[in-house]
Amino acid sequence: MFFMPVFDTVLWVYFIAALAPAIYLMSYIYTQDTIEKEPSSLLWACIGRGVIAALLSIVLETVGQRVLDLSPINENTLIGVMVANFLVVGAVEEGMKYLLMGRLTWRNPNFDCRFDGIVYAAFTSLGFAAFENVEYVFQYGLSVALPRAFLSIPGHLGFSVIFGCFYGRAKLAANEGRHTKAAAEIIAGYIIAVFLHGTYDTCATIQSGTSTLLFVAVVVVLYLIVFRLVKHESRTDMYID
């Protein structure tokens, strides 16, 4: 019985270390939503969709990996690494997140401001990242918590903010009857998110001197662009009804 409180404490430390970065970034995005806050029930639903997207991604990525194993592509080459990270990991994870998010939010009456697109995408993506982070921390220990807090979790936020910008503009176009424009915005946002995700993962996977420098550069540039973008989109937000 003496060991039970210690065990419970360790579990809480692991959970806090895994979840704190995502919670912090969610609170940051929430505070930037200045015109009209989204209802907590909808935000929790977005987080839940992110968790479901993570579970579905595990299945689909396993299938994608099996397909790659049967293909003539050598996974130990740069092309093989890029195919895995762009067409399997990036395409699947970004696709699952935004497909589930879109089904939840596109026709929701609360989606009445352009910045809402960023809020929904960020909360969904951070729900995904939080679930993924819990897996990593419990599997590899607290040693992975700090690097993932500064790299992986903000990476997911970055991909989602960029998609969210396009998503908010797509909703505005759809409300104005420009449905081709709306579809183009969503497709463009998805392609850019997949490209960034694939680039990020490829640089992290190769682990050469050049790829490490490129990885650091990608992270720094993504940080600068995303936080400036959030500030700009928050400042210029507008109703889209």
Disulfide bonds with the S-S distance in Angstrom:
none
